[in-house]
């Protein structure tokens, strides 16, 4: 089968371009409608799944709490030499878990005590502010200003909607 490469229809006048912009507006409107309907359906499905799964999640939480209570009650016997118990249908036990709780003052106190290695600092160039630099200054910091004309087209959705209403009457 031979390949077919479509040749785009040429727009000859500003009226042709305006008509193409109108069509883009109509197509975007249709896409938004399709996406909106899909989001509604997804929301309904998610809500139904959450409702359907709720009793199962509650049962899992109850069974986990019972196993935890059993493990805690029998901790001395079951976990003398090991941290977990392997059974046919799974494993249960205790894990060491460590977390650090900090307050708003922790960062300042670490700095005051010269413990800077314990503070996380992310440094990134701020490109928005760097736009104010001249080209020579940018070159000194291995940066380059790139300027290009990028094409855009944006349909006037309000006019497209008015036109639809006019033709619907």
URSULQUI-V391624 format. One record per pair of residues at least 4 apart in sequence whose C-alpha atoms are under 7 Angstrom apart, sorted by sequence separation. I is the first residue (numbers start at 1). GAP is how many residues later the second one is. D is the distance in whole Angstrom. If there is no record, write none. Layout:
((I;GAP;D) (I;GAP;D))
This chain:
((12;4;6) (13;4;7) (14;4;6) (15;4;6) (16;4;6) (17;4;6) (18;4;6) (19;4;6) (20;4;6) (21;4;6) (22;4;6) (23;4;6) (24;4;6) (25;4;6) (26;4;6) (27;4;6) (28;4;6) (29;4;6) (30;4;6) (31;4;6) (32;4;6) (33;4;6) (34;4;6) (35;4;6) (36;4;6) (37;4;6) (38;4;6) (39;4;6) (40;4;6) (41;4;6) (42;4;6) (43;4;6) (44;4;6) (45;4;6) (46;4;6) (47;4;6) (48;4;6) (49;4;6) (50;4;6) (53;4;6) (54;4;6) (55;4;6) (56;4;6) (57;4;6) (58;4;6) (59;4;6) (60;4;6) (61;4;6) (62;4;6) (63;4;6) (64;4;6) (65;4;6) (66;4;6) (67;4;6) (68;4;6) (69;4;6) (70;4;6) (71;4;5) (74;4;6) (75;4;5) (76;4;6) (79;4;6) (86;4;6) (87;4;6) (102;4;6) (105;4;6) (106;4;6) (107;4;6) (108;4;6) (109;4;6) (110;4;6) (111;4;6) (126;4;6) (127;4;6) (133;4;6) (134;4;6) (135;4;6) (136;4;6) (137;4;7) (138;4;6) (139;4;5) (156;4;6) (157;4;6) (158;4;6) (159;4;6) (160;4;6) (161;4;6) (162;4;6) (163;4;6) (164;4;6) (165;4;6) (11;5;5) (79;5;7) (86;5;4) (110;5;5) (111;5;6) (133;5;6) (138;5;5) (139;5;6) (11;6;6) (85;6;6) (86;6;7) (110;6;6) (138;6;6) (84;7;7) (85;7;5) (84;8;5) (85;8;6) (84;9;4) (83;10;6) (84;10;6) (135;10;7) (83;11;6) (83;12;7) (107;12;7) (25;130;5) (24;131;6) (25;131;7) (25;132;6) (22;133;6) (21;134;5) (26;134;7) (25;135;6) (22;138;6))
